[in-house]
Amino acid sequence: MTYAALEAAVNAFAAALQGIDAVPGSRVAICAKNTAEHLIALLATYAAGKVWVPLNPRNGRAVLDAMLLATRPAIIVADESCVDRFTPTGAPLIMAKCGEVVDHHLTVRGLVAQWAGKTPHRIARDDEDAQIIKFSGGSTGSPKPVIQAIRCINAQADGIREFFEFRSDDVNLIAAPLTHGASCFVLPILEVGGCHVLLEEAKPTAVLDAIATHAVTTMYAPPTLLYALLDGPLLDTGDRPSPMTRSLRHVIYSAAPMSAERIRDCQRVFGPVIETAYGQVEAPQIVTAMRAGELMADENLASVGRPSPMATVGIMSDDGTLKSAGEVGEIVVAGPLLMSGYLDRPEATASAITDGWLHTGDIGLIDNRGYLFIRGRLRELINSGGFKVFPGKVEAALGRHPAVLECAVFGVDDPKWGEAVNAAVVVRRGSTVGGEELIAYVKDELGSVNAPKRIHFVDRLERNAAGKVSRAAVRDAVGRS
């Protein structure tokens, strides 16, 4: 699709969105895979002066329903294959990618044709107006809708474009979900006149075929995608980079840490093109980042880079004072990348942002060269393959199985996932259940991302002095057994 065709499609669909819902700043939820229809709908949402609510179809119905309830979108756009992932809300439903469609269904392609030649009304918006609502949260699993303002999205695009020095001949492969980190690279690549290649299913063979076929230069990938490529037979070339990936200039990973050994594996297979970035929904990419040349140095393998021009990063003590180089504390961030706050949650917003500093909940240090190193997390979120898993939500799902008396969910260090979801389960007397059955039970309710990778059957759960189950103590006890 040429830029002229993309502009025409985006303008037409943006005009259609305004025709369906004329309220400026209303929300459009998109639940779709990586397709041209998805990208058109996303860009048209911006052009229509509306707010994008991304919904990852890999999430379970309960998760997506909670997101829809929290954001109350005026319009929902979804692939035909994704409409069974959520409960209809009464908002108009527009089909993105679809096969044979019943006449009464609205479709992206149909509306683009119907509104061809039209342009959306220009909506006057302030830099602090919402542009995206994504979700973050704590160990309770309660959805926390994060408002990213126009200011935040512009800063993100400028920071990424300038830091990685993208060019008009860059070809960016969108293999990771557009609903997550891959979306951060849409505008920077378009701004320099580059090309996007969209891949619906990030299977290793399809990814490698796309890289070779389209001479891909740039790819954002969570570690799990890189591991799938590394561990397959197609890239087994010994100590030489694979000829299948010789076009790559940027392979940017984030969302979860990678071990030094795995980073070296990536550099061996893909070449000296591995780069990294750090951010979170409350302060999206790039808070810190590191180019490929820097990451070749041994002393930088455990780092997530230096602060970008769009972020000020500090290490803060419990009393709110900033620490010196080399001292460990909570990572805090200031600058234009910061969220506006949590939708309809003023107390949570006030707790997260104090005196202009966002409290990330991550523990780390900044060395005397200015490189950030993450040491752990203050919160009990499990970061599995770049996705945040809420222990409380998984425990609630497990607890609904009739054979489960009580349970505790926690993360365990894992070479593939960064952290793997594990659960300790006490079975009801007289009941019998296997680990695979429980894993399948959670997967059916919450999706594969949230399902435990392993179930540990125990006689009791460790508790603190107040009688409350301690996830950390349970994890330690399981590790000793």
N, C-alpha and C positions, 0 to 999 in steps of 0.2 A: 504494500500500500504506500503510495507516495504521500509526501507531506500535504500536497493539495487535496488529495482524496481524504486523508485523515482529517484535515481542517473542515472539509465540507461535511463529513459524517458527524464530527463532534458538534459543529454548529447546528446541524439539523436535529440531532438528538437532544442537545441542550434546549433548543426551541420547543421540542416536544415535551421535555420535562416541565418547562415553564407553562406550557399549555395544559398539562395534566394537573399541575399544582403551582399556582401563581405566587405563593407566599415566598418572599426572599428569605434565604437562610434556612429553609426547611431541609430535612434530612433524607438522603437517599441511601438505603442499605443495598449492598451488592454482595451476593453469595454466588460465586462462580469460580471456575478454574481459569487458568491462564489462556485466555482467548482474545481475539480481536474485539469481540463484542464487549468483553470485560473492560478492556483498555478504553474503548470508545465511551462506554458508560461512565467510567471513572473520570476521564478528561471532561466529558460533557457535564458532569456534576459540578466540577469547578467552574466551567464556562457559564453555567446557569445560575451561578451565585448561590449554590446549595452546599450542603455539608455531606461529606462522604462517610458512611459507616461500613467499614469492611467486615464481612462475615466469612470466616474460613469454613468451607464445607466439610473439612475433616473433623470439626467439632461435633459433639453429640447434640441431639435435639434440645436437651435441657439447657445446655450452655447457650446455644443460639437463641432459644426462646427468651432466656434471661437478658441477652443483649438487646433483642428487639423490644422487650418490655422497658428496659432502661432508657433507650434512645427514642422510641416512638417515631420511627421514620414515616414520612408522608408517602414514600414510594419505595417499593422493593424490586430490585432487578436480580434475577436468578437464572442459572442454567436450568434447563429442563431436568437434568440429572440430579439437581440439588434441591428441588422444591420439596422433597420429602424429608429434608434435614431440619425443617422448622415448621412451626404451626402458623397457618395464615393469621394475619392480624386485622384484616379488613382494609389495609392499604392496597392501592392498585399494584398488581403484580405484572412486571414486564419480563418476558422471557429473553434471556441472553442467547446462549447457544442452544439450539433446539433442532429437532428433526421435524417430523410432520406435526403441525400445530393446529389445535382446534381453533376454529374461526374467531372465537371471542377472546383468545389470548393475545395480548399485546406483545410485540417482539421488538428487539433492538433494530434488527434489519428492516422490519416493516415500518417502524416509525421514522428511521432514517430516510427511507424512500418516500414516505408520506409527507415529510417535512423538508424534502430536498430544496435547497436554495434559500431556506429560511435561516436567520441568525437570531440568537437569543437577545432579549433586552439586556442592555448593560445595567448591572446592579451595582450601585455605589456601596462599597463595603469598606470597613475600617480594618487596619492591620491586626487589630485584636479580635476581630470577629472569628468565629469558629470556622475551620476548614475541614478537619477530620475529627471523628470521635473513634478512638481505638480503645482497647480494653487492657487493663493491668489489674493486679489485685494482690491480696495477702493470702495467708494460709487458710483463711476461712472459706475461700472459694467464691465469696460474694463478688459479682462483677463490679469493677470500678471503671466507669467510662471516663477516659482521659480526653480532654479537649485540647487539640492542637490548633492554634490560631494560624491565620494567614501568615503572620509574622514568623511563626515557627517553621512553616513549610517553606517559605522563601529562604530563610536562613539555612535550612537543611539542604535545599537544592544548591544554593550558592556555595556552601561549605564543601559538599561532595564534589561538585564540578571543579572547583578551584584546587582542592587538595589532590585529587587523582589526575588532574590535568587531562580530562577527556577531550577528544578531538572529533572532528566531523567524520573521520573514517572509522570511528569506533562502532563496533557491532556488539550489542549487549544481549546476552542470552537470559531471558526471564524464565528460569526453571523452578526456582523456589516460589512459594505462593505469593501472588500479587498482594494478598491481604496482609502480608507481613513485611519483612525487610526488603524484599525485592522491589516494592513500590517506591522506596526511597530513591531509586536510580532512574525512575521513569522521566522525571522532569530534567535532571542534569544531562542526560543523554540527548533528549529532544532539544534542549537549549543550544547545544553545540552542533546540531544537525546530524546526529548519529542515527543509528538504526537499532530497532528492537526486534528480537526473535522470540516469539512466545511459544512455550512448550507446555502442553496441558498436563502431561504425566512425566515426572522427573525420574524416569527409569534410566539406569546407567547407559544402556545401548542407545536410547533416544537422545540423551544428553550429548554423548560422544558423536553421534551422527550429525546432530545439529551444529556442534562446534566445527566439525570438518566440512560440512556442506556449505555453511554460511560464513566460514572464516571468522568465527567469533573471536573478538578481542577482549571482551569484558564479561565477567560472570560473578554475580553475588551468590554465595552458597553458604548455608549453615554447615557446620562440621559433618552432620550425618550424611548429607549429600556427597561431600568430598570422600567420606569413608566408603560409601557405596561404590564410587568410581575407583578408588584405590584398591579395594578388596576384590574387585571383579577381575576376570582373566584378560580383558581387552587391553589393559594398560601395563601389563607385566613386561617391561622392557629393560629389566636390570637396573643399571645405574644411569641410564640415559633417559632424557625426557621423551615422552611418546610423540611420534610424528603426527598422531591424530590431533594433538593439542598445540601444535607449533604456532598457531596464529594468536594464542592468548598473550595479552599484555597485563591484564588485571584479573586475578582470582581473589575476590575479597570475601573473607569469612568474618562472621560475627555471630551473635545470639547465644553462643556457648563457648567455653574455653577449649583449646586444643592442646594436647601435650606436646612437648618439644619433639618427641619421637615422631608423632604424626605430622607435625609441621614439616620436619625434614623429609618425611615420606612424600608429602605433597610437592615440596620443592624438587625432589628427585624426579618425580613423574611428570609434573606440569612445567618444570623449569623455574627460574628465579622470578616468579610472577606472583607469589603468594603475598597478600596484604591483609590487614585486619582493621577492624573498627569497633568502637564501643559506644553504646547508647542504650536507652531504654524507652519505653513508650512515653514516659513523662519528660524525657529529654532525648529525642530520637537522634539517629546518626546524623552527623558524627560528632560525638563529644570528644573522643580521642581517636586517633587512627595512626597507622604506620604503613609506609610504602615498602615495596618489595626489597629494595636494597638494604633498608634498615633491618628488616626481618631476617636477613641472611646472617646477621651477627649473633653469636651464641648468647651474648648478654641481653639480647632483646626478645628471645624466644618466649619468655613467660610474661612479656609486657603486652598491653593493648595500645601502646603508642603514646604520643604526646597530644596535648589539647589542640583542637582545631581552632581556626580563627574565630569560630562562632561560639566558643565555650570557654568559660573560666572554670578551672577545676581545682578543688582544694581537698585537704584531708582534715576532718574536724573531730575534735574530742567530744566527749559527752557533755561538757559544759559549754559548748558552742564556740570554743576558740580554735583557730586554725593551727595545725601542727606544722613542724618543720620538715624538710626533706628527709626521707628515710624513716619517718615515724608512721606507725600504723594507726588508722582511725577510719571513720566513716567517710566514704567518697561523697562530696557535695559538688553541685554544679550550678553555675549562674550564667546568664546571657540570653540571647534571643531564641535559643533552642527550647527553652523551658515551656512546658505546658501552661495553659491558662488556669487549669485546675481540673478537679473531678466534677463531672456533670451532676448537679443537684446534691453535692456532698461538700458543703463549705467547711465542716469540721475536719474532714480528711484532707482537704486542700490546705487548710491552715497548719495541719500537722506535718504535711509533706514539704511545704515551702515556708521557710522562716527567714526574715531579713534578706529576701532575694535569693537565698540558697535552697536548691532542691536537695533534700536528703534522699539519696539513692537506695539506702538499705544495704549497699555493698561495702565491704571492708577492704581497704587497700592502703597503698603508700605510693608516694611520688619520689623517685630517686633524685640525686643531685643533678642529673642531666635533664630532668623534666619528664621522664617516662613514668607512666602509670602502671602499677602492678596490682591486680585484684587478688585478694587473699581469701575471700569467703563472702558470706551473706549474713546480714543481721536477721533477716526474716527467714521464715521456714519454707519459702517457696522452693519448689523443685524445678530446676532448669534442665529439662530433658530434650536434647536435640534442638535447642533454641526456643522451645515452647515452655511457657510457665504452667506448671501443674500445681493445683491447690490441694494440699493434703486433706483438708477438711471436706472438700467436695468428694474426693475419692473414698474417704472413710464413710461418708454418708451413703454412697452408692453400695459399697461393700456391706454395710450394716443392714441394707434392705434385703440381702439374701437370707433366706430362712435358716440356713445352717450357721450363720456367723453370729457369735455372741458379742464380741467386741473386736476392734482392730485399731491399728495405728499405721499410718502411711508416712514414709520418709524417703529421702534420696540417698543413693549409694553411688560413690564415684565409679564411673564406667568409661572405658576407653572409647566406646562408640558414641554414647549418648551424652557424655559429659557427666550427667547424673541419671541414673536409672531409677524409675519408680519402683519401690519395694513396699510390701505390706506384711505386717505381722498380724496373724489372725488367731483368735481363740474360738474354737468350734463349740457350738452348743452340745451339751451332754445328750448322747443318743443320736446325734446327727453325723453324717459322713459326707464329706465333700473333698474334691481334689483341687489342686492349685489351678490347673488349666480351666476348670469349670468357673472358678471365681474370676480369673482373668477375662474369660469370654463374657461373663456377666457384666463386668465393668465396661468392657469395650463396647458392648451393645448399648449401654446406657449413656456413656460419656465420650465414646470415640476412642480410637487406638492410642492417641497421644496420652490420654489420662490413665490408660489401663496399666496396672502393675506389670513389670517384667518378671517379677518373682514373688511368690507367696511363701512366707515362713510360718509354719504352724507352731504355736507356742502354748504353754499351759497358762501363762498369765502375762499381763503387760506391766512393765515398770512404771511406777508412779512416783510423784514428788511428795513432799511432806504434806501438801494440802490435799493429797489423794487424787490429783489430776494426772492423767497419763502423760508421760514425758516422751515425746517422739525421739529426742536425742538419746535418752536412756534406753529406749527400746532398740534403737538402731545399734547402740553399743553392745547391748546384751545379745542381740542376734549375731553380731560380728564375732562375739567370743564363743558362740555355741558351735 
